Amino acid sequence: MKVGIVGCGFVGSSAAYALVLGRVVNELVLIDINQKLAQAHAEDIMHATPFVKPIHVTAGDYSQLKDADMVVLSCGVAQRDKEETRLQLLGRNVQVFKKVVPEVLKYAPKTILLIVSNPVDIMTEVVTRLSGLPSSRVIGSGTILDTARFRALLANYLGVSSRSVHAYVLGEHGDSEVLIWSSAKVSVLSIFDFAEQKGCEITDDIKARIDDEVRFAAYRIIEGKGSTYYGIGAGVARIALAIREDEHSVLTVSSFNKDIEDLKGVSLSLPRVVGEEGVIETLNPIPSKEEREALIKSAETLKEAANQLV
Protein backbone atom coordinates (compact mmCIF):
# COMPACT_ATOMS: atom_id res chain seq x y z
CA MET A 1 0.00 0.00 0.00
CA LYS A 2 1.33 3.42 -0.97
CA VAL A 3 0.39 6.27 1.37
CA GLY A 4 1.24 9.95 1.20
CA ILE A 5 1.14 12.34 4.14
CA VAL A 6 0.80 16.07 3.56
CA GLY A 7 1.80 17.96 6.69
CA CYS A 8 4.64 16.52 8.78
CA GLY A 9 4.09 18.17 12.14
CA PHE A 10 3.48 16.13 15.27
CA VAL A 11 0.31 14.52 13.90
CA GLY A 12 1.62 13.73 10.43
CA SER A 13 4.92 12.35 11.67
CA SER A 14 3.18 10.27 14.37
CA ALA A 15 0.86 8.84 11.73
CA ALA A 16 3.84 8.05 9.52
CA TYR A 17 5.60 6.27 12.37
CA ALA A 18 2.45 4.30 13.27
CA LEU A 19 1.96 3.25 9.64
CA VAL A 20 5.52 1.92 9.52
CA LEU A 21 5.55 0.22 12.92
CA GLY A 22 2.18 -1.34 12.13
CA ARG A 23 3.54 -2.71 8.83
CA VAL A 24 0.57 -1.15 7.05
CA VAL A 25 2.44 0.40 4.13
CA ASN A 26 5.01 -0.64 1.56
CA GLU A 27 5.72 2.90 0.44
CA LEU A 28 5.38 6.17 2.34
CA VAL A 29 5.82 9.69 0.95
CA LEU A 30 6.11 12.68 3.28
CA ILE A 31 5.35 16.22 2.07
CA ASP A 32 5.57 19.46 3.99
CA ILE A 33 5.97 23.14 3.19
CA ASN A 34 9.11 22.84 5.32
CA GLN A 35 11.01 20.42 3.11
CA LYS A 36 13.83 19.97 5.63
CA LEU A 37 11.31 18.84 8.24
CA ALA A 38 9.78 16.28 5.87
CA GLN A 39 13.23 15.01 4.89
CA ALA A 40 14.33 14.71 8.50
CA HIS A 41 11.23 12.70 9.45
CA ALA A 42 11.63 10.48 6.38
CA GLU A 43 15.24 9.67 7.27
CA ASP A 44 14.47 9.10 10.95
CA ILE A 45 11.53 6.78 10.21
CA MET A 46 13.45 4.99 7.47
CA HIS A 47 16.09 4.12 10.06
CA ALA A 48 13.42 2.24 12.03
CA THR A 49 12.41 0.00 9.11
CA PRO A 50 15.07 -2.69 9.73
CA PHE A 51 13.27 -3.43 13.00
CA VAL A 52 9.95 -3.86 11.18
CA LYS A 53 10.07 -4.73 7.46
CA PRO A 54 11.51 -3.21 4.28
CA ILE A 55 9.48 -0.05 3.62
CA HIS A 56 10.34 2.69 1.15
CA VAL A 57 10.14 6.00 3.03
CA THR A 58 10.86 9.25 1.18
CA ALA A 59 10.21 12.97 1.35
CA GLY A 60 9.33 14.87 -1.78
CA ASP A 61 6.77 16.96 -3.63
CA TYR A 62 3.23 16.30 -4.81
CA SER A 63 4.37 14.57 -7.99
CA GLN A 64 5.60 11.66 -5.86
CA LEU A 65 2.01 10.92 -4.81
CA LYS A 66 1.39 9.23 -8.17
CA ASP A 67 -0.56 5.97 -7.66
CA ALA A 68 -0.98 6.58 -3.91
CA ASP A 69 -3.79 4.44 -2.48
CA MET A 70 -4.42 6.93 0.31
CA VAL A 71 -3.28 10.46 1.10
CA VAL A 72 -3.44 11.73 4.67
CA LEU A 73 -4.10 15.46 5.00
CA SER A 74 -2.61 16.57 8.30
CA CYS A 75 -1.65 20.01 7.07
CA GLY A 76 -2.88 23.31 8.41
CA VAL A 77 -2.52 25.07 11.71
CA ALA A 78 -2.75 23.53 15.17
CA GLN A 79 -5.30 24.25 17.85
CA ARG A 80 -3.87 27.04 19.97
CA ASP A 81 -5.05 26.17 23.50
CA LYS A 82 -8.16 25.35 25.53
CA GLU A 83 -9.58 28.79 24.70
CA GLU A 84 -9.78 27.91 21.00
CA THR A 85 -12.39 25.33 20.01
CA ARG A 86 -11.96 23.08 16.99
CA LEU A 87 -14.64 25.05 15.15
CA GLN A 88 -12.68 28.27 15.63
CA LEU A 89 -9.89 26.73 13.58
CA LEU A 90 -12.16 26.71 10.56
CA GLY A 91 -11.19 29.94 8.84
CA ARG A 92 -7.46 29.42 9.38
CA ASN A 93 -7.41 25.96 7.88
CA VAL A 94 -9.76 26.33 4.91
CA GLN A 95 -7.28 28.55 3.08
CA VAL A 96 -4.56 25.93 3.44
CA PHE A 97 -6.73 23.19 1.98
CA LYS A 98 -7.76 25.29 -1.01
CA LYS A 99 -4.12 25.12 -2.10
CA VAL A 100 -3.33 21.54 -1.08
CA VAL A 101 -6.29 19.50 -2.39
CA PRO A 102 -5.92 20.41 -6.11
CA GLU A 103 -2.19 19.62 -5.96
CA VAL A 104 -2.84 16.18 -4.44
CA LEU A 105 -5.50 15.27 -6.99
CA LYS A 106 -3.38 16.46 -9.91
CA TYR A 107 -1.09 13.48 -9.28
CA ALA A 108 -3.33 11.05 -7.40
CA PRO A 109 -6.87 11.46 -8.82
CA LYS A 110 -7.98 7.99 -7.73
CA THR A 111 -6.73 8.15 -4.16
CA ILE A 112 -8.72 8.07 -0.93
CA LEU A 113 -8.31 11.26 1.07
CA LEU A 114 -8.08 10.91 4.86
CA ILE A 115 -8.45 14.20 6.71
CA VAL A 116 -7.12 14.56 10.25
CA SER A 117 -6.71 18.35 10.50
CA ASN A 118 -9.13 20.05 12.90
CA PRO A 119 -11.94 20.92 12.92
CA VAL A 120 -11.97 17.54 11.22
CA ASP A 121 -15.69 17.26 10.42
CA ILE A 122 -15.84 20.68 8.78
CA MET A 123 -12.55 20.07 6.99
CA THR A 124 -13.96 16.77 5.70
CA GLU A 125 -16.88 18.70 4.23
CA VAL A 126 -14.52 21.33 2.82
CA VAL A 127 -12.41 18.66 1.11
CA THR A 128 -15.52 16.90 -0.22
CA ARG A 129 -16.56 20.18 -1.88
CA LEU A 130 -13.08 21.12 -3.11
CA SER A 131 -12.18 17.70 -4.48
CA GLY A 132 -15.39 16.78 -6.29
CA LEU A 133 -14.73 13.18 -5.21
CA PRO A 134 -17.52 10.85 -4.09
CA SER A 135 -18.04 11.28 -0.35
CA SER A 136 -17.08 7.63 0.10
CA ARG A 137 -13.50 8.56 -0.84
CA VAL A 138 -13.22 11.56 1.48
CA ILE A 139 -12.91 10.32 5.04
CA GLY A 140 -12.35 12.26 8.23
CA SER A 141 -10.69 10.56 11.19
CA GLY A 142 -13.73 11.78 13.10
CA THR A 143 -14.35 10.20 16.49
CA ILE A 144 -12.16 7.15 15.98
CA LEU A 145 -9.88 8.45 18.75
CA ASP A 146 -12.77 9.51 21.00
CA THR A 147 -14.22 6.02 20.62
CA ALA A 148 -10.86 4.52 21.57
CA ARG A 149 -10.69 6.78 24.64
CA PHE A 150 -14.22 5.75 25.66
CA ARG A 151 -13.40 2.06 25.34
CA ALA A 152 -10.09 2.40 27.19
CA LEU A 153 -11.69 4.21 30.12
CA LEU A 154 -14.56 1.73 30.35
CA ALA A 155 -12.11 -1.16 30.18
CA ASN A 156 -10.02 0.32 33.00
CA TYR A 157 -13.05 0.81 35.21
CA LEU A 158 -14.52 -2.64 34.49
CA GLY A 159 -11.22 -4.52 34.64
CA VAL A 160 -11.39 -6.07 31.15
CA SER A 161 -9.48 -5.79 27.89
CA SER A 162 -10.49 -2.79 25.80
CA ARG A 163 -10.84 -5.22 22.88
CA SER A 164 -13.83 -6.74 24.64
CA VAL A 165 -15.57 -3.38 25.00
CA HIS A 166 -17.94 -2.29 22.23
CA ALA A 167 -18.86 1.35 22.69
CA TYR A 168 -19.01 4.33 20.35
CA VAL A 169 -18.70 8.10 20.31
CA LEU A 170 -20.68 9.74 17.51
CA GLY A 171 -21.31 13.21 16.09
CA GLU A 172 -18.72 15.98 16.11
CA HIS A 173 -15.11 15.28 16.99
CA GLY A 174 -15.26 18.01 19.58
CA ASP A 175 -17.28 19.52 22.37
CA SER A 176 -20.71 18.36 21.15
CA GLU A 177 -19.74 14.72 20.61
CA VAL A 178 -22.11 12.08 21.99
CA LEU A 179 -21.05 9.06 24.04
CA ILE A 180 -23.52 6.28 23.26
CA TRP A 181 -23.99 4.60 26.64
CA SER A 182 -27.27 2.90 25.76
CA SER A 183 -25.71 0.35 23.39
CA ALA A 184 -22.29 -0.03 25.05
CA LYS A 185 -21.42 -3.66 25.73
CA VAL A 186 -18.79 -5.98 27.10
CA SER A 187 -19.08 -9.13 25.00
CA VAL A 188 -22.82 -9.95 24.92
CA LEU A 189 -23.70 -8.01 28.08
CA SER A 190 -24.62 -4.36 28.38
CA ILE A 191 -21.96 -2.51 30.34
CA PHE A 192 -24.50 -1.95 33.11
CA ASP A 193 -25.27 -5.68 33.45
CA PHE A 194 -21.58 -6.50 33.25
CA ALA A 195 -20.75 -3.92 35.91
CA GLU A 196 -23.45 -5.32 38.18
CA GLN A 197 -21.99 -8.82 37.85
CA LYS A 198 -18.54 -7.43 38.64
CA GLY A 199 -19.82 -5.50 41.64
CA CYS A 200 -18.74 -2.09 40.25
CA GLU A 201 -21.92 -0.20 39.47
CA ILE A 202 -21.85 2.49 36.80
CA THR A 203 -23.40 5.42 38.62
CA ASP A 204 -24.26 8.83 37.24
CA ASP A 205 -21.05 10.13 38.83
CA ILE A 206 -18.98 7.47 37.07
CA LYS A 207 -20.68 8.27 33.75
CA ALA A 208 -20.05 11.98 34.23
CA ARG A 209 -16.38 11.38 35.06
CA ILE A 210 -15.80 9.16 32.00
CA ASP A 211 -17.73 11.58 29.78
CA ASP A 212 -15.51 14.44 30.95
CA GLU A 213 -12.31 12.43 30.45
CA VAL A 214 -13.33 11.54 26.90
CA ARG A 215 -14.84 14.86 25.84
CA PHE A 216 -12.10 17.12 27.19
CA ALA A 217 -9.07 14.85 26.84
CA ALA A 218 -7.56 16.93 24.05
CA TYR A 219 -7.67 20.12 26.09
CA ARG A 220 -5.84 18.50 29.01
CA ILE A 221 -3.21 17.00 26.72
CA ILE A 222 -2.72 20.31 24.90
CA GLU A 223 -2.29 22.06 28.23
CA GLY A 224 0.35 19.53 29.27
CA LYS A 225 2.39 19.09 26.08
CA GLY A 226 1.07 21.42 23.43
CA SER A 227 -0.83 19.03 21.14
CA THR A 228 -2.18 15.51 20.75
CA TYR A 229 -0.63 13.18 18.21
CA TYR A 230 0.14 9.60 19.32
CA GLY A 231 -3.49 8.52 19.62
CA ILE A 232 -4.59 9.96 16.29
CA GLY A 233 -1.45 8.59 14.64
CA ALA A 234 -2.54 5.10 15.68
CA GLY A 235 -6.05 5.88 14.46
CA VAL A 236 -4.74 6.78 11.00
CA ALA A 237 -2.90 3.44 10.85
CA ARG A 238 -6.09 1.61 11.86
CA ILE A 239 -8.13 3.25 9.09
CA ALA A 240 -5.39 2.59 6.53
CA LEU A 241 -5.30 -1.09 7.50
CA ALA A 242 -9.07 -1.40 7.05
CA ILE A 243 -8.69 0.07 3.55
CA ARG A 244 -5.66 -2.03 2.61
CA GLU A 245 -7.22 -5.31 3.75
CA ASP A 246 -10.74 -4.43 2.54
CA GLU A 247 -11.83 -5.38 6.05
CA HIS A 248 -15.36 -3.99 6.00
CA SER A 249 -14.68 -2.95 9.59
CA VAL A 250 -17.11 -0.68 11.40
CA LEU A 251 -15.26 2.50 12.40
CA THR A 252 -16.56 5.83 13.67
CA VAL A 253 -15.18 8.00 10.89
CA SER A 254 -16.54 11.24 9.50
CA SER A 255 -18.09 11.51 6.06
CA PHE A 256 -20.75 13.62 4.37
CA ASN A 257 -24.11 12.13 5.34
CA LYS A 258 -26.81 11.98 2.68
CA ASP A 259 -29.14 9.31 3.99
CA ILE A 260 -29.90 9.26 7.71
CA GLU A 261 -32.86 11.41 8.72
CA ASP A 262 -32.21 14.41 11.00
CA LEU A 263 -28.48 14.14 10.25
CA LYS A 264 -28.52 14.83 6.50
CA GLY A 265 -26.33 17.36 4.77
CA VAL A 266 -23.44 17.43 7.21
CA SER A 267 -20.16 15.60 7.78
CA LEU A 268 -19.98 13.90 11.16
CA SER A 269 -19.04 10.57 12.67
CA LEU A 270 -21.40 7.62 12.50
CA PRO A 271 -20.66 3.87 12.50
CA ARG A 272 -19.36 3.26 9.00
CA VAL A 273 -18.23 0.17 7.12
CA VAL A 274 -14.73 0.87 5.76
CA GLY A 275 -12.92 -1.10 3.05
CA GLU A 276 -10.74 -0.66 -0.02
CA GLU A 277 -13.25 1.70 -1.68
CA GLY A 278 -13.40 3.91 1.40
CA VAL A 279 -16.74 4.27 3.17
CA ILE A 280 -18.87 1.42 1.88
CA GLU A 281 -21.93 1.86 4.06
CA THR A 282 -23.21 4.07 6.86
CA LEU A 283 -25.11 2.41 9.69
CA ASN A 284 -28.08 4.08 11.34
CA PRO A 285 -27.49 4.07 15.10
CA ILE A 286 -30.38 3.41 17.49
CA PRO A 287 -29.47 5.46 20.55
CA SER A 288 -31.68 6.46 23.45
CA LYS A 289 -34.02 9.42 23.04
CA GLU A 290 -31.62 11.70 24.95
CA GLU A 291 -28.63 10.52 22.90
CA ARG A 292 -30.54 11.02 19.65
CA GLU A 293 -31.43 14.57 20.64
CA ALA A 294 -27.79 15.24 21.51
CA LEU A 295 -26.68 13.78 18.17
CA ILE A 296 -29.10 16.02 16.27
CA LYS A 297 -27.83 19.01 18.24
CA SER A 298 -24.25 18.05 17.37
CA ALA A 299 -25.20 17.89 13.68
CA GLU A 300 -26.85 21.31 13.91
CA THR A 301 -23.68 22.75 15.49
CA LEU A 302 -21.65 21.48 12.55
CA LYS A 303 -24.20 22.65 9.97
CA GLU A 304 -24.07 26.14 11.41
CA ALA A 305 -20.29 26.19 11.08
CA ALA A 306 -20.39 24.71 7.57
CA ASN A 307 -22.89 27.36 6.45
CA GLN A 308 -20.18 29.94 7.04
CA LEU A 309 -18.43 28.49 4.01
CA VAL A 310 -21.27 29.22 1.62
C-alpha positions in Angstrom: 0.0 0.0 0.0 1.3 3.4 -1.0 0.4 6.3 1.4 1.2 9.9 1.2 1.1 12.3 4.1 0.8 16.1 3.6 1.8 18.0 6.7 4.6 16.5 8.8 4.1 18.2 12.1 3.5 16.1 15.3 0.3 14.5 13.9 1.6 13.7 10.4 4.9 12.3 11.7 3.2 10.3 14.4 0.9 8.8 11.7 3.8 8.1 9.5 5.6 6.3 12.4 2.4 4.3 13.3 2.0 3.2 9.6 5.5 1.9 9.5 5.5 0.2 12.9 2.2 -1.3 12.1 3.5 -2.7 8.8 0.6 -1.2 7.0 2.4 0.4 4.1 5.0 -0.6 1.6 5.7 2.9 0.4 5.4 6.2 2.3 5.8 9.7 0.9 6.1 12.7 3.3 5.3 16.2 2.1 5.6 19.5 4.0 6.0 23.1 3.2 9.1 22.8 5.3 11.0 20.4 3.1 13.8 20.0 5.6 11.3 18.8 8.2 9.8 16.3 5.9 13.2 15.0 4.9 14.3 14.7 8.5 11.2 12.7 9.5 11.6 10.5 6.4 15.2 9.7 7.3 14.5 9.1 10.9 11.5 6.8 10.2 13.5 5.0 7.5 16.1 4.1 10.1 13.4 2.2 12.0 12.4 0.0 9.1 15.1 -2.7 9.7 13.3 -3.4 13.0 10.0 -3.9 11.2 10.1 -4.7 7.5 11.5 -3.2 4.3 9.5 0.0 3.6 10.3 2.7 1.1 10.1 6.0 3.0 10.9 9.3 1.2 10.2 13.0 1.3 9.3 14.9 -1.8 6.8 17.0 -3.6 3.2 16.3 -4.8 4.4 14.6 -8.0 5.6 11.7 -5.9 2.0 10.9 -4.8 1.4 9.2 -8.2 -0.6 6.0 -7.7 -1.0 6.6 -3.9 -3.8 4.4 -2.5 -4.4 6.9 0.3 -3.3 10.5 1.1 -3.4 11.7 4.7 -4.1 15.5 5.0 -2.6 16.6 8.3 -1.6 20.0 7.1 -2.9 23.3 8.4 -2.5 25.1 11.7 -2.8 23.5 15.2 -5.3 24.2 17.9 -3.9 27.0 20.0 -5.1 26.2 23.5 -8.2 25.3 25.5 -9.6 28.8 24.7 -9.8 27.9 21.0 -12.4 25.3 20.0 -12.0 23.1 17.0 -14.6 25.0 15.2 -12.7 28.3 15.6 -9.9 26.7 13.6 -12.2 26.7 10.6 -11.2 29.9 8.8 -7.5 29.4 9.4 -7.4 26.0 7.9 -9.8 26.3 4.9 -7.3 28.6 3.1 -4.6 25.9 3.4 -6.7 23.2 2.0 -7.8 25.3 -1.0 -4.1 25.1 -2.1 -3.3 21.5 -1.1 -6.3 19.5 -2.4 -5.9 20.4 -6.1 -2.2 19.6 -6.0 -2.8 16.2 -4.4 -5.5 15.3 -7.0 -3.4 16.5 -9.9 -1.1 13.5 -9.3 -3.3 11.0 -7.4 -6.9 11.5 -8.8 -8.0 8.0 -7.7 -6.7 8.1 -4.2 -8.7 8.1 -0.9 -8.3 11.3 1.1 -8.1 10.9 4.9 -8.5 14.2 6.7 -7.1 14.6 10.3 -6.7 18.4 10.5 -9.1 20.1 12.9 -11.9 20.9 12.9 -12.0 17.5 11.2 -15.7 17.3 10.4 -15.8 20.7 8.8 -12.6 20.1 7.0 -14.0 16.8 5.7 -16.9 18.7 4.2 -14.5 21.3 2.8 -12.4 18.7 1.1 -15.5 16.9 -0.2 -16.6 20.2 -1.9 -13.1 21.1 -3.1 -12.2 17.7 -4.5 -15.4 16.8 -6.3 -14.7 13.2 -5.2 -17.5 10.9 -4.1 -18.0 11.3 -0.3 -17.1 7.6 0.1 -13.5 8.6 -0.8 -13.2 11.6 1.5 -12.9 10.3 5.0 -12.3 12.3 8.2 -10.7 10.6 11.2 -13.7 11.8 13.1 -14.4 10.2 16.5 -12.2 7.1 16.0 -9.9 8.5 18.7 -12.8 9.5 21.0 -14.2 6.0 20.6 -10.9 4.5 21.6 -10.7 6.8 24.6 -14.2 5.8 25.7 -13.4 2.1 25.3 -10.1 2.4 27.2 -11.7 4.2 30.1 -14.6 1.7 30.3 -12.1 -1.2 30.2 -10.0 0.3 33.0 -13.1 0.8 35.2 -14.5 -2.6 34.5 -11.2 -4.5 34.6 -11.4 -6.1 31.1 -9.5 -5.8 27.9 -10.5 -2.8 25.8 -10.8 -5.2 22.9 -13.8 -6.7 24.6 -15.6 -3.4 25.0 -17.9 -2.3 22.2 -18.9 1.4 22.7 -19.0 4.3 20.4 -18.7 8.1 20.3 -20.7 9.7 17.5 -21.3 13.2 16.1 -18.7 16.0 16.1 -15.1 15.3 17.0 -15.3 18.0 19.6 -17.3 19.5 22.4 -20.7 18.4 21.1 -19.7 14.7 20.6 -22.1 12.1 22.0 -21.1 9.1 24.0 -23.5 6.3 23.3 -24.0 4.6 26.6 -27.3 2.9 25.8 -25.7 0.3 23.4 -22.3 0.0 25.0 -21.4 -3.7 25.7 -18.8 -6.0 27.1 -19.1 -9.1 25.0 -22.8 -9.9 24.9 -23.7 -8.0 28.1 -24.6 -4.4 28.4 -22.0 -2.5 30.3 -24.5 -2.0 33.1 -25.3 -5.7 33.4 -21.6 -6.5 33.2 -20.7 -3.9 35.9 -23.5 -5.3 38.2 -22.0 -8.8 37.8 -18.5 -7.4 38.6 -19.8 -5.5 41.6 -18.7 -2.1 40.3 -21.9 -0.2 39.5 -21.8 2.5 36.8 -23.4 5.4 38.6 -24.3 8.8 37.2 -21.1 10.1 38.8 -19.0 7.5 37.1 -20.7 8.3 33.7 -20.0 12.0 34.2 -16.4 11.4 35.1 -15.8 9.2 32.0 -17.7 11.6 29.8 -15.5 14.4 31.0 -12.3 12.4 30.5 -13.3 11.5 26.9 -14.8 14.9 25.8 -12.1 17.1 27.2 -9.1 14.9 26.8 -7.6 16.9 24.0 -7.7 20.1 26.1 -5.8 18.5 29.0 -3.2 17.0 26.7 -2.7 20.3 24.9 -2.3 22.1 28.2 0.3 19.5 29.3 2.4 19.1 26.1 1.1 21.4 23.4 -0.8 19.0 21.1 -2.2 15.5 20.8 -0.6 13.2 18.2 0.1 9.6 19.3 -3.5 8.5 19.6 -4.6 10.0 16.3 -1.4 8.6 14.6 -2.5 5.1 15.7 -6.1 5.9 14.5 -4.7 6.8 11.0 -2.9 3.4 10.8 -6.1 1.6 11.9 -8.1 3.3 9.1 -5.4 2.6 6.5 -5.3 -1.1 7.5 -9.1 -1.4 7.0 -8.7 0.1 3.6 -5.7 -2.0 2.6 -7.2 -5.3 3.7 -10.7 -4.4 2.5 -11.8 -5.4 6.0 -15.4 -4.0 6.0 -14.7 -3.0 9.6 -17.1 -0.7 11.4 -15.3 2.5 12.4 -16.6 5.8 13.7 -15.2 8.0 10.9 -16.5 11.2 9.5 -18.1 11.5 6.1 -20.8 13.6 4.4 -24.1 12.1 5.3 -26.8 12.0 2.7 -29.1 9.3 4.0 -29.9 9.3 7.7 -32.9 11.4 8.7 -32.2 14.4 11.0 -28.5 14.1 10.2 -28.5 14.8 6.5 -26.3 17.4 4.8 -23.4 17.4 7.2 -20.2 15.6 7.8 -20.0 13.9 11.2 -19.0 10.6 12.7 -21.4 7.6 12.5 -20.7 3.9 12.5 -19.4 3.3 9.0 -18.2 0.2 7.1 -14.7 0.9 5.8 -12.9 -1.1 3.0 -10.7 -0.7 0.0 -13.3 1.7 -1.7 -13.4 3.9 1.4 -16.7 4.3 3.2 -18.9 1.4 1.9 -21.9 1.9 4.1 -23.2 4.1 6.9 -25.1 2.4 9.7 -28.1 4.1 11.3 -27.5 4.1 15.1 -30.4 3.4 17.5 -29.5 5.5 20.5 -31.7 6.5 23.5 -34.0 9.4 23.0 -31.6 11.7 24.9 -28.6 10.5 22.9 -30.5 11.0 19.6 -31.4 14.6 20.6 -27.8 15.2 21.5 -26.7 13.8 18.2 -29.1 16.0 16.3 -27.8 19.0 18.2 -24.2 18.0 17.4 -25.2 17.9 13.7 -26.8 21.3 13.9 -23.7 22.7 15.5 -21.7 21.5 12.6 -24.2 22.6 10.0 -24.1 26.1 11.4 -20.3 26.2 11.1 -20.4 24.7 7.6 -22.9 27.4 6.4 -20.2 29.9 7.0 -18.4 28.5 4.0 -21.3 29.2 1.6 
